[in-house]
Structures are given as structure tokens and as C-alpha cells.
Amino acid sequence: MAISKKPGKSRPRPGRPTLLQGIDARAAIIEAACLLFARHGIKGSSNKLIAANAGVTAAMIPYYFSNRAALYTAVLEACFTPLCAGLPEIKSLPQLVHYFHQHLSSRPWLPLLMIREVLTPGGLLLPLFLKKFAPQVFGCFRQVLTRQVQPLKLRKNFDIDRHVVLLMGMMVYPFMSMGVAQNLTGRKFDNNMLAGFRDDALKLFLKGITAG
């Protein structure tokens, strides 16, 4: 006698991930792409390599991303959307510096990715970054810095655009130079060392823009 099966939830079709699996797989692909793009560049990071590092099959990448451009957009969104989301809540320049430093500390690969694929002429992420993300990131920083320097007695040659670029560069450089600097100094750039760079950058920046 055949045993009748109890009614219940139907199983997902083979090859189609559940909602939770889908979210996890997509996030894993983006994370792997971020790390590999920073380490090897886009041209050195095949779908097969990304999938292997994400722990998924290579077929999952075109399943979630219709083409490489869609993956590039997702990577840049992972890099900059969280940063911009919190900027409107910033109330002071020290807060801004700490917030940006924390963003970089949780993504130490980000400056390397920017060097390889955005800042280098011909970088494959440059057009997309300029179109979708650079105006937002720069605009957020400019707005926060403009608001925060108003109570200060500034130097006559203070230039908001120049000093936004300067501040961001001062914050990013320790992460960019970490590999070489650790070798030259024989010291590990741990969280305490990086926090020291952060605090020194803020002091030097404030000293440089204020009259006195």
C-alpha cells in the first residue's frame, strides 16, 4: 500500500535557491568580488575565481548578475552606499573623521580597489564611479565639512574643494601604504596604529586650515 505524503510546503525547484540562500549567495559573491578586484584587479578575477572564493558555483554569478557591469555596480554600492547613508547624521568634524576611518577599517581592501580600478587611468570602474558614486560621496563630504568649519577662524586661502580632497587623502593613505610601511618600519599597522593616524590626521588638518 502506498503511503500518502502529508501536505506541506513545496520544495524549491532544483537549481533555484531559496530566498535566504539567495541573499547569502549574492552577498558572498559581492564580498569575494570586492576582495579579488582589490587583490588581482578586475581582469585577473574571473567568474570562476570569484565563485570559488564565494563558495558557490560559477553558474550562480550570471544568475544574480545579468552581466559583469551589474556586478561592478553591486561592488561599488557595497563600497559606498553604507558610507553615504550615515553622512547626513554627522554633527562634527571629529565625527566625520571617525566615521570615515571606521568605514575604511571595516573595508581595508577598499583603497587598493580604488587604486586599481578607479584612480588608475583606464580603470574599469572609473566611468561608473564618476557617474553614480563620486558626486554623492564628494558632495556628502563637502556638505559636512562646509557646515563644520563655519565656527572656525579659517586661513585666508582655505578652499573647500581642495581641503575635502586633502582630508580624504590624509585618511586613506595609511591604508594604501600599509604593506610597504609595515615592511619599512618593522611595525604592524594594527587598530591602535591606524587610530593614531586617524587622530593625527585630524589634528594636522585642523591646524592647517585655521588661522593662527
Secondary structure, DSSP 8 states (H G I E B T S, - for coil): -------------TT---HHHHHHHHHHHHHHHHHHHHHH-STT--HHHHHHHHTS-TTHHHHH-SSHHHHHHHHHHHHHHHHHHHGGG--SHHHHHHHHHHHHHT-TTHHHHHIIIIISTT-TTHHHIIIIIHHHHHHHHHHHHHHHHTTS-B-TT--HHHHHHHHHHHHHHHHHSHHHHHHHH-----HHHHHHHHHHHHHHHHHHHB--
